[in-house]
Amino acid sequence: MKSNKAFSSLEFIVTLFFLSLILIALGIFLRVSDITISKRTQDKSDKEKIDTVLNSIFEEIKKDHTPNVDSKMDPVWKFNDSNIDGFDISIKSLSGVINLNYIPKEILVNTILISAFDVPESVDKIKSMIEENGMINSYEEISDLISEDKFNENFTLYGYSNFNVADEVPLSFIGNNLTNSYFGDELVNKRKSLRNNKQYIQSQTEFNMLCGIHFDDINPYININPTLNVNFMNEELLKSFLTYPQFKLSNALQKANTIISLRESKEITQEELISILGIQKNYDLYYYIGSKTWFWQITISGKNTSCNVILARDPEEGTLGEPKFYLIEKRWI
């Protein structure tokens, strides 16, 4: 399949990423320039126009002058909710919502997230599915348990797994499959041992040493970066998350309101967030919420042709310290 020259400025990942985790684990890499999910003939001119718009959006993302923090203050957001050449454009930070695979059940049932499901028992059913299969790979698998609108408003299935806080089952599943061994189980046991001593893996050096020879196998799918971006979490989710009792965050609601007010006028950096929350690296919350977006969803809709793109940021920077991005999915609709 020919690669699209419009994306030559982007590094191109050769896998369907988390939607095909098993293929990744088996080392079966697919070179994908687009995934067609409609049988009708697409208008070539429309596709070329969409590709041109996408390339402009990608370039704006790459040109961000504050790469250590992502927010709606970034230049790329001028494209959101705009119309170019008859195409409506939507941009979403998937780091502003919760990864349903990795979030522990206790947080789902003890925060506002529980209201997203058709009935509270849906959470048990979803977690049972994850117990059985390792991960949920598509919304269609759970469409009878949560509406599509509620899912998109609160959740995603794209994201990296944080070693310190990810739910045990998917952490084990990913580690085992990526290494073709029981290393995922070892990771879970190592974390249990650390937790018994009230310890966390706080630096990349520590994580590299913990993983040993398997680091290259699991990187970047399992890492220690905060998975959520505080600049994009909706207000109710942010308040509910910070007030979750087990986080034991003092003056949580007041701090949530401070963040909500502050981000109206500026980007909140990781350092500012830590200062506002008053937490250190020995708090679970530290590993949940940060200031970077790791996954983007870009949708361009026209009268006859539409396209949905998922863009991922590599946790490792380029040789000159620049951020690296991968086009991991492109669907023509």
Secondary structure, 3 states (H helix, E strand, C coil): CCCCHHHCCCECCCCCHHHHHHHHHCCCCCCCCCEECCCCCCCHHHHHHHHHHHHHHHHHHHCCCCCCCCCCCCHHHHCCCEEECCEEEEEEEHHHCEECCCCCHHHHHCCHHHHHCCCCHHHHHHHHHHHHHCCCCCHHHHCCCCCHHHHHHHEECCCCEECCCCCHHHHHHHHHHHHCCCHHHHHHHHHHHHHHCCCCCCCHHHHHHHHHHHHHHHCCCEECCCCEECCCCCHHHHHHHHCCHHHCCCCHHHHHHHHHHHCCCCCCCHHHHHHHHCCCCCCHHHHHEECCCCEEEEEEECCCCEEEEEEEEECCCCCCCCCEEEEEEEEEC
